[in-house]
Structures are given as structure tokens and as C-alpha cells.
Amino acid sequence: MSATGRKGVKARLYGVILAGGVGTRFWPLSRRTTPKQLLGIVGRDSLLKATIKRLRPLVAPERTFVVTNAEQAWLIETHLGADDTAPAFVIEPMGRNTAPAIGLAAMNLVKEDPEAVMAVLPADHMIKEAAAFRKALRAAAELAAEGGLVTFGIVPTRPETGYGYIKARRGEEKVVGGITARPVERFVEKPDLKKARAYLRSGSYYWNSGIFVWKAARILEEMAEHLPSVYRGLERIRNGADAAREFRRMEDISIDYGILEKTRGIVVLEAPFTWSDLGSWSSLRDVMKTDKAGNIVRGRAVDIGSSGSIIIASERLVATIGLKDMVVVDTDDSTLVCPVERAQQVKDMVGLLKKKGMSEHIEHPRVERPWGWYKVLEEGEGFKVKRIGVRPGCRLSLQYHRSRSEHWVVVRGTARVRCGDRVLDLEANESVFIPRGELHRLENSGAGPLEVVEVQSGDYLGEDDIVRIEDDYKRIQ
């Protein structure tokens, strides 16, 4: 899509999707290695895939960019797959909140297209009416091509305390592409219940959607004025400085705090679509159908007499009786139980897990890797048993271990194993022993899936006892 800006110059629209978060309020489903945007919480597609599809055909794949950190990039790339519809990536060396992330994407866009208009979209929002969303995006791009800063406001339906608000100036509206646009008077932080009720009654406030549209060059101008230290760091990166070093020095700050609350001339478009930022388990009630008693029940769960509750099960049976306004989420290794009204505090629970040194906030028992996955079946003093799955055409790094030996038994598929100077082709029911310190590699040389049971023995069995010599996925430090 192109929009005509100043002096008749055509400005092309680009999609910039922010996908570096974890979504801690959706624990125990979301974790550091399985962030919220990669979950199929609502519908078949993950939230990230749904966000990308929502842009089509307005924004072509080659003009779609996913912004994420180096730790999550390979995970997202594997999740999306590699084909001609896959987006490009903008990689942050580390997370520094939305202002540096947006600035980095804008700097990259301006280098390739000085007139680029960028639509900044969180990866984890739920928007049902895709056609209405694209219509609004066209209107926003038209305003942005003329130099405007545009955001989307959601008409509030309740006194919500979990969202930020935007106050618009009434009586100064105009219609662009069939969408009502108003000047922004101010951005407001998440209010208490009394203020939220007042905002709802006034009719002048919108929920802040966190969706923005502007020219890449324009937001960089704003950054140079309001966040000069961040802007200088981005300039140094563009001129060849070490990105990791510059990002470490940058202020950890959101685009809202850093720029939007300080600048003038922002326009809010009244969104013609339903929206949810899926901020916590309680937000599922806005986007998912409930039964006659107001429950959401998913997975292997049975219930008697509950009402207003959210019950999510996985492989293990979850049986509930007489719950009222409760959240129950069960996974292989963790179970969350809390009142719906306290669902926002799940983030605090994740913080408590970190403080206590518990690993359940980091990864699920089944851990995704760029080559496939593994799952710990059992472990005890001096041993660990894993089930490993390797996708066709993929291989693990060439590596050795300082503290452990390994025994691999092929249970499905065909494995090519390098062990020292030997190269072995193993079928189901065949095995190999790998001594401690021996250079080795596992590869799926067949056309179908490869599964191996690995038995580790040694004094230390942590994942950091891997010394990589070669790696297809650039994981060598």
C-alpha cells in the first residue's frame, strides 16, 4: 500500500511487529522459551501468526518486520517457518523496552526507504475484524504520510483498570477514510477504579491500544528531541558501532513514556474493530465464548457446578467442582489457581519463582530448539533421561561435554552420528555410547522425524555443560 504525502511523494506502508516480550501474566503457559505471542490461546494460529496474517494483503511479506531480541529470534523464526511469506527480522541485542526497539526498526527502514510509513503493532493482541483493521490502517497511513503521529483508541466498554487511556479533544474531529480522528490531549496511566468509571462516563477517553502509525523519519526526529541518548546510540549503531554495547548503554523506556507523553500533534483514530491486548487470564472472557454458567473450559477438563471461571487443562485430567470466578491452568509441571479478579498478579508469581531460583518460569518440560525439541523424562543423582526429537534435515551442534557421558538409543527414524572420528548410521533399536569429552553430533539423515532416548551420566548434568565447536544456528559465543 502507498499513501501520498507531502509534495506528492508516495510513502509505502511497512508493518513492524514488536515480539520481544514473554507475557508473564499468562504463566504457566507462557514462559521465557515459549512466549505468549507464540501460543495459540485463541484460535488455531498463534497470536504472532494472526498478527502477520491480519496485515495481508495490505502489507506484503517483504515489507513486514518482526522486532525481537537475539534470545528469541531463532525460536520465532522456527515457529514461523521459512518460505516466501515469512517476514524479515530486526534483532535487538537485548530487550530495552519499546522506544529503542521502535527506533532500531525506524533506523533500518529509513536507510532503505526515506519515505517509509511504519505501522507499529504488538505481536500479542487479539483483533477479530481483520478487514475493518486494514481499513483503519489505510486511514492512519494517509495521515502519517503527511507527517502525523497516529495511534488507535479503543472505545471503552467498562471501567478497566488494566489499560492506559488516551484523552481526546472533542469538537475537533475529522473523518479520514470513514474513520473518526481526534487530536490527543494527553495520555493517562492505568487508573484506579474510581477514575476509570469517571473516564467511561465522560466519553472523552479511549483505551490505549499500543498501535501506532508514523513515518520512520518522523519518529526518529521525535526521538532525537525527547530521547537524545537513545537516538545517539542508534546513530552509532548505524555507523558501525557494536550494537550490544550501545544497547546496554541505552535507557530502558517505553515509547509512551519517552515520546508520546511529551510531544504534541498526535492524532487518535477511533478503532472500528474489537480489540483485546490479552493482558491476563481474565481477558479471555472478552474474546472467547463461555458456557451458560459463564465458564471457559478447554482441554482435558470436567466440571460440576462452577460459574464465571476459566479452566485450562493439558494432558492431565483437571476436575473442578463449584468454583466461582476462579482461574485454573494446568500444565505438565505447574498448576495455577487464583481468583479471576487477581489474575494480574500472576506476573508477581513469576517474579517470586525467579527469586526462589525455580526454573518453571523459564521453560516447559518439552523444550523447543532450532533443530527440534527435547523433554526430560526422569532425573536423579548422577543421571538424566531425555527424549529428543530432530526434524528432517536438521542436526545438533558439533559439541562435547566436560562432566557427562551420554548413551543414545534410536527409537524412531534414521540417525547419523559423529562420535570422535567415527560416523555411524543408526536405525531404530540401535545405539551408541559417547564418552565424556568426546566430540559428537546427532543428525536426522532420514525423510521423517527422528526420535532418540538419551541417558546422561555424570557429576553435573546442566544444559550449560555443552561446549559447541560448530553450530548451524549461530549459538557459539
DOZA-143057 format. One line per 8 residues: for each residue x, y, z of C-alpha. Coordinates in steps of 0.25 Angstrom, whole numbers. Example, Ala and Ser with C-alpha at 12.3 -4.5 7.8 and 13.67 -1.06 7.14 Angstrom:
BEGIN
49 -18 31 ~ 55 -4 29
This chain:
BEGIN
0 0 0 ~ 5 14 -3 ~ 0 27 2 ~ 2 41 -4 ~ 10 50 6 ~ 16 64 5 ~ 19 69 -9 ~ 12 57 -15
23 47 -11 ~ 18 33 -10 ~ 20 27 4 ~ 20 12 5 ~ 14 5 18 ~ 22 -5 26 ~ 18 -14 37 ~ 27 -14 49
23 -25 59 ~ 28 -24 73 ~ 31 -38 78 ~ 41 -38 89 ~ 32 -40 101 ~ 29 -52 109 ~ 15 -49 114 ~ 17 -53 129
3 -52 133 ~ 0 -64 124 ~ 8 -73 132 ~ 9 -85 133 ~ 6 -86 118 ~ 15 -74 114 ~ 30 -76 118 ~ 43 -70 114
45 -80 104 ~ 30 -81 100 ~ 26 -66 100 ~ 11 -62 99 ~ 12 -58 85 ~ 15 -72 80 ~ 3 -78 87 ~ -10 -82 81
-18 -76 92 ~ -30 -72 83 ~ -32 -80 70 ~ -22 -89 62 ~ -12 -79 59 ~ -2 -73 70 ~ -4 -58 73 ~ 8 -55 65
4 -62 52 ~ -10 -56 54 ~ -4 -42 54 ~ 4 -45 42 ~ -8 -50 34 ~ -16 -38 38 ~ -7 -29 30 ~ -9 -37 17
-11 -33 6 ~ -9 -18 11 ~ 5 -20 15 ~ 14 -30 7 ~ 23 -40 13 ~ 36 -33 9 ~ 30 -20 16 ~ 27 -28 29
38 -28 40 ~ 38 -35 53 ~ 46 -28 64 ~ 51 -37 75 ~ 63 -40 84 ~ 74 -49 80 ~ 70 -59 90 ~ 56 -61 84
60 -59 69 ~ 63 -73 65 ~ 50 -78 73 ~ 41 -69 65 ~ 48 -72 52 ~ 46 -87 55 ~ 31 -84 59 ~ 28 -76 46
36 -85 37 ~ 44 -81 25 ~ 36 -78 12 ~ 33 -66 3 ~ 22 -62 13 ~ 32 -61 25 ~ 35 -47 30 ~ 49 -41 32
55 -39 45 ~ 60 -27 53 ~ 69 -33 64 ~ 71 -25 77 ~ 84 -30 84 ~ 75 -29 97 ~ 62 -24 102 ~ 62 -9 105
46 -7 104 ~ 39 -1 92 ~ 46 12 90 ~ 59 6 86 ~ 52 -5 78 ~ 44 4 70 ~ 56 13 68 ~ 64 2 63
54 -2 53 ~ 52 12 48 ~ 66 14 46 ~ 67 1 38 ~ 55 6 30 ~ 60 20 27 ~ 73 14 21 ~ 65 7 11
53 16 9 ~ 54 30 14 ~ 38 32 12 ~ 35 19 19 ~ 22 19 28 ~ 23 9 39 ~ 11 2 46 ~ 16 -2 60
8 -14 65 ~ 9 -22 77 ~ 10 -37 74 ~ 0 -42 85 ~ -13 -34 82 ~ -26 -40 78 ~ -34 -33 67 ~ -45 -41 61
-49 -32 49 ~ -37 -32 40 ~ -44 -24 29 ~ -48 -13 38 ~ -34 -13 44 ~ -28 -11 30 ~ -38 0 27 ~ -33 7 39
-19 5 36 ~ -21 11 22 ~ -27 24 28 ~ -15 24 38 ~ -5 23 27 ~ -11 34 20 ~ -9 43 32 ~ 5 38 35
9 41 21 ~ 6 55 23 ~ 15 55 35 ~ 5 52 46 ~ 7 43 58 ~ -5 34 59 ~ -10 24 69 ~ -22 15 71
-32 18 82 ~ -42 7 87 ~ -56 12 91 ~ -56 6 106 ~ -68 -3 109 ~ -65 -4 124 ~ -57 3 135 ~ -44 -4 132
-32 -2 142 ~ -22 -11 134 ~ -21 -2 122 ~ -15 12 119 ~ -24 23 114 ~ -24 34 103 ~ -32 47 105 ~ -36 53 92
-41 67 89 ~ -55 67 86 ~ -61 76 75 ~ -48 76 67 ~ -51 63 60 ~ -50 60 45 ~ -53 47 37 ~ -42 41 29
-45 29 20 ~ -58 27 28 ~ -51 27 42 ~ -52 38 52 ~ -39 44 56 ~ -37 54 68 ~ -25 61 74 ~ -19 55 86
-20 64 99 ~ -12 54 108 ~ -8 40 111 ~ -13 35 124 ~ -6 24 133 ~ -15 12 137 ~ -25 18 147 ~ -31 13 159
-46 8 158 ~ -52 22 162 ~ -44 29 151 ~ -47 18 141 ~ -62 20 144 ~ -61 35 142 ~ -53 33 129 ~ -64 24 124
-75 34 127 ~ -68 46 121 ~ -68 40 107 ~ -55 47 104 ~ -45 35 107 ~ -41 23 99 ~ -33 11 103 ~ -19 12 98
-17 1 88 ~ -2 2 87 ~ -3 2 72 ~ 4 14 65 ~ 6 19 51 ~ 16 29 46 ~ 27 32 37 ~ 40 25 41
48 38 39 ~ 37 46 47 ~ 38 37 59 ~ 54 38 59 ~ 52 53 59 ~ 44 52 72 ~ 54 42 78 ~ 65 52 75
58 63 82 ~ 52 55 94 ~ 61 43 96 ~ 75 48 91 ~ 83 38 97 ~ 75 27 91 ~ 76 34 78 ~ 91 35 78
93 21 82 ~ 84 17 69 ~ 93 26 61 ~ 105 20 66 ~ 100 6 62 ~ 96 11 48 ~ 110 16 47 ~ 116 2 50
118 3 66 ~ 116 -10 74 ~ 101 -12 75 ~ 101 -20 88 ~ 110 -9 95 ~ 101 2 90 ~ 88 -5 95 ~ 94 -8 108
96 7 110 ~ 82 11 105 ~ 71 15 115 ~ 60 4 117 ~ 48 12 113 ~ 35 11 106 ~ 31 19 94 ~ 19 25 102
28 30 114 ~ 39 34 105 ~ 32 41 94 ~ 17 41 93 ~ 14 47 107 ~ 24 59 103 ~ 21 62 89 ~ 9 69 82
1 67 70 ~ -3 53 72 ~ -16 48 66 ~ -24 37 71 ~ -33 29 62 ~ -46 23 67 ~ -44 8 65 ~ -55 1 57
-51 -12 62 ~ -52 -20 75 ~ -39 -22 82 ~ -32 -28 94 ~ -18 -28 98 ~ -20 -41 105 ~ -12 -35 117 ~ -16 -46 127
-25 -59 128 ~ -37 -51 132 ~ -36 -44 118 ~ -40 -57 111 ~ -55 -54 115 ~ -55 -43 105 ~ -51 -51 93 ~ -55 -66 96
-69 -72 97 ~ -74 -76 110 ~ -84 -87 114 ~ -97 -84 121 ~ -91 -82 134 ~ -80 -72 129 ~ -69 -82 129 ~ -57 -84 119
-53 -99 119 ~ -42 -104 110 ~ -34 -117 109 ~ -36 -130 117 ~ -45 -123 128 ~ -58 -127 134 ~ -66 -118 143 ~ -79 -119 152
-86 -106 157 ~ -75 -95 154 ~ -78 -81 149 ~ -70 -70 143 ~ -58 -78 144 ~ -46 -81 134 ~ -41 -95 134 ~ -30 -99 124
-24 -113 124 ~ -14 -120 116 ~ -11 -135 116 ~ -14 -137 131 ~ -29 -138 135 ~ -34 -126 143 ~ -47 -128 151 ~ -53 -116 157
-66 -114 166 ~ -73 -102 170 ~ -63 -91 166 ~ -67 -77 166 ~ -59 -67 158 ~ -46 -75 158 ~ -35 -77 149 ~ -29 -91 148
-18 -94 138 ~ -11 -107 138 ~ 2 -111 130 ~ 11 -123 131 ~ 19 -117 142 ~ 11 -106 148 ~ -3 -102 152 ~ -8 -88 155
-20 -86 163 ~ -25 -71 166 ~ -37 -63 167 ~ -41 -56 153 ~ -40 -42 160 ~ -25 -45 164 ~ -21 -50 150 ~ -12 -38 148
-3 -43 160 ~ 1 -55 152 ~ 13 -46 148 ~ 17 -45 162 ~ 16 -60 164 ~ 27 -61 152 ~ 35 -51 160 ~ 34 -60 172
38 -72 164 ~ 51 -65 159 ~ 54 -60 173 ~ 53 -75 179 ~ 62 -80 167 ~ 51 -89 162 ~ 52 -92 147 ~ 37 -94 144
36 -79 138 ~ 47 -82 128 ~ 43 -94 120 ~ 33 -105 119 ~ 37 -120 121 ~ 37 -120 106 ~ 48 -110 101 ~ 48 -105 87
61 -104 80 ~ 64 -99 66 ~ 67 -113 61 ~ 55 -119 68 ~ 52 -122 83 ~ 55 -130 96 ~ 47 -134 108 ~ 53 -138 121
47 -152 125 ~ 53 -154 138 ~ 66 -150 146 ~ 72 -153 159 ~ 86 -152 166 ~ 96 -155 155 ~ 87 -158 143 ~ 76 -151 134
68 -157 123 ~ 63 -149 111 ~ 54 -152 99 ~ 60 -144 87 ~ 53 -141 74 ~ 61 -136 62 ~ 54 -130 50 ~ 57 -136 36
70 -129 30 ~ 74 -123 44 ~ 85 -126 53 ~ 90 -122 67 ~ 103 -115 69 ~ 117 -121 68 ~ 120 -122 83 ~ 126 -129 95
123 -129 110 ~ 133 -127 121 ~ 125 -134 132 ~ 116 -145 126 ~ 115 -157 116 ~ 103 -160 108 ~ 96 -172 103 ~ 87 -170 90
77 -181 86 ~ 69 -178 73 ~ 54 -181 75 ~ 49 -175 62 ~ 55 -171 49 ~ 70 -171 44 ~ 81 -164 51 ~ 95 -160 46
104 -159 58 ~ 118 -154 58 ~ 126 -159 70 ~ 140 -155 70 ~ 146 -160 57 ~ 134 -169 54 ~ 122 -167 46 ~ 110 -176 49
97 -178 42 ~ 87 -184 53 ~ 73 -189 51 ~ 62 -192 62 ~ 67 -201 73 ~ 82 -197 70 ~ 90 -189 80 ~ 103 -182 82
111 -178 95 ~ 118 -165 95 ~ 129 -163 106 ~ 131 -151 114 ~ 140 -141 106 ~ 137 -148 92 ~ 134 -139 81 ~ 120 -143 75
108 -139 67 ~ 94 -144 64 ~ 87 -142 51 ~ 74 -146 45 ~ 78 -153 31 ~ 64 -158 28 ~ 52 -153 22 ~ 43 -154 34
44 -150 49 ~ 56 -155 57 ~ 54 -158 72 ~ 65 -163 81 ~ 65 -166 96 ~ 77 -160 103 ~ 83 -165 116 ~ 93 -156 123
102 -160 134 ~ 112 -151 141 ~ 115 -142 153 ~ 108 -130 146 ~ 97 -130 136 ~ 93 -116 134 ~ 90 -110 120 ~ 102 -101 121
111 -113 120 ~ 111 -112 105 ~ 124 -107 98 ~ 120 -104 84 ~ 130 -105 73 ~ 121 -103 61 ~ 107 -99 60 ~ 97 -97 49
89 -87 57 ~ 100 -77 61 ~ 99 -81 76 ~ 114 -81 78 ~ 118 -70 87
